[in-house]
């Protein structure tokens, strides 16, 4: 849908013959029908929705009232508006008067769509929505040499199960790694996992039960939304600001929902590449203690961060020393995704509980992969490799920001580190992503990064996979901006 006025509108258009109220009702109800917006998801506040879409609060109030009347949304006194659980009789039906014409409907895109297409064979420079670095940026020979060295070890070591808690020399090496981050953890406080994905799964299954609430950043890494919902958990988003979460919202949602966990990227947040300030970190810990929830700190981008001299960043595990904070890390983003080696660092008691949970799920993780990672870390090769990655990202980031601005994208915060930039296109990025796919490009629409999955004009751009001219030519054409080459 073409934006004809304020770029912040993006999803709405004046002069179409359809009132703004009806456009909002149609857009939201369609996404609820298509299960892009899940039951129980919290709608934006009236002021937030109005500011985001450039409409009056009166328009939003009238739209929400109409959605309530149609059974799509419910109002909870003192808490706001939430997507209503719909009955089997009407869950898939749209009332004829408000149904959008077929030509205006966009194909529903969800988390699985993005993940599926991320695994489609495609040139790395045509996937600006990708969540990984191009394979040519990584050090294949280093991994191959480490793998050959491991293969020359005793055959018995390669044929048997590994240790449930993980390869001990690797856990000892992780102890040294975390010590550099001022996190004190003994080898028995680590549990290795199949990446951070399994780490989050193990923690959620151990510390929650169906019906419990998990807090997440909004926006945040999309994969966990579906995974947590499949466990019967309620996922509630906390608005992410440039220096960390909105503390007022965090405190309010903690008081309202009594969450068991809060999952947060403290350093190089996905998708904004912002990092947590020290002041915010202390306050998050205070709120967690007051309301009795545990913080799960996902630090998967740890080794892409250049240090606080370039971008101030505070890890809550360093402040808390693994009392209320469970720290997650891994090497899939910076070393090799195919190794799938991640880890959990926590208190000795919780580490044992999580190890037992891991054994029930998978017995052990791949001892071979853990030995390869240990080989790379222990020989000092990884540090130099991480230095090269950061330098390469620095070399393309500023150029990418300039190109984004030239084609009409708006960037609230241009991060000085990391691989992602969170940009505002001014149009519905679900529809934009569908047209990009038809053109052979993979975009990451903003709606997928919110647990509410409301329509969004935002999208995540990966600076390392956005260097092909075709990416910018497509965006310039779609956004109506002349492409000006440097």
C-alpha positions, 0 to 999 in steps of 0.5 A: 500500500502506497504511503501518501502522507506522513512516512511514519504512517507506512501502513495507512493511506488517506484518500483511499475511500476507506477511513483510517479507522476501518484500515486499522481494523482491517489490518489488525483483524486480518493478521489475527485471522492469519495467526500472525498476531497470536492470542494473548499478545499485548497491543501497543498502548493507544499513544504508542500506536498513534505515534507510530502510525501518525494518527490521532489517539481518537482514531486509535481509541475508535479502532480498538473499540471496534476490534473489541466489538468484533471479538478480536481484542479485549480490554483489561482494566489497568493493563491495556488491550490484548488479542482475544482468544477466538472460538473455533466457530469464528477463528478463521472467518472474516466479516464480509463488509470489512474483508479486504479486496483480494488484490490488497491482501498480502501473503502471511509471513511468519517466523517459520517463513523467514527461517525456511528461506534463510536456509534456501541456497542463495548468494550471500549478498542477496540475503540482506535479512540474514542473521549470519555472516557470509561463509567467505568471511569465516575461516574455513581452513582454521576449522578444517585444520582443527578438525583434522587434529581432532580426527588424529586422536584416539578412535575411542574418543571419537566413537563414544558419547561425550560427557553430559555437561560438556567436554571438560577442557572446553569448559575450562577454556570457557572459564578463562573466556568469561574471566576476561568479561569479569564473570567468575565461573568454575568449569562445573558451572557450565553446560554445553548445548547445541547452540544458544537455541537449545540453551534457551529451550533447556532454561525455559523448560526447566524454570517454567510451566505452561501458563507462565509468562516470559518477558522478552525485548521488543524487538528481539530474536524472533525464533524464541517467540514461537518456541516459547508459545509451543511450550504453552508460555505467555510471551510479553514484550518490553520495549527496547530503547537505545540503552536497554529496556523501557524500565517503567514498562519492565516494572509494570509488566513484571508486577502484572504478569509475575514472570518467571524469566526475562530474556535479554541481549545486553550486548549487540542486541538483535536486531538493533545492535545497541547495548545495555548501559550500566545504569539500566543494568543495575535497574533491571537487576533491582526489578528482577529481585523485587519481582522474583524473576530470573534474567537470561542473558543471551550474549551470542554476539559477544565476540563481535563487540569491540569493547566499551571504549567504542560502545558502552556495554554492561553484562548483567552476569558481571554485576550479578556473578550468576546468582539471578542471571543465567548467561548464554553464549556460543560460537555459531555467529562468529566461528561456524554455524555448522559446529552448533556449540553453545553453552550455559553458565549459571550457579552450580546447583542450576547447572546440575539441574540443566545438565539433567534436563539436557540428558533427558532431551539429547543425552549429550552434545557432539563431543567432536564439535566441542573438541574442535572449538576447544582446539581453536580457542586454546591455540589462540587462533580465535582471538585473531579471527574475531579481530578480523571480523570486527574490522571487516564489519567496521569497513562496511557499516558506515558505507551501508548506513549511507546507502540506506539513507540514500534510498530513503531508509530512516535510522534512529540509532546508527550503531558503531558495532555489530552486524545489524541495523534496524531501519524504518522503511515507511511502508509495511515490511511484510508486503515489502518482504514478499515483493523482495522474495519475488525479486530473489532477495531475502528481507527480514520484516519488523513484524517478525521481531515483535512478540505481538507481530503487529504490522511494522515499517521496520526491518533488520538489515545485515551490513555484511550481506547487503553489499550487492547493488541489486539490494539498493536498486530494489529498495530505491525502486520500492521506496520511491527514492532515486538511487545515488551512487557514491 
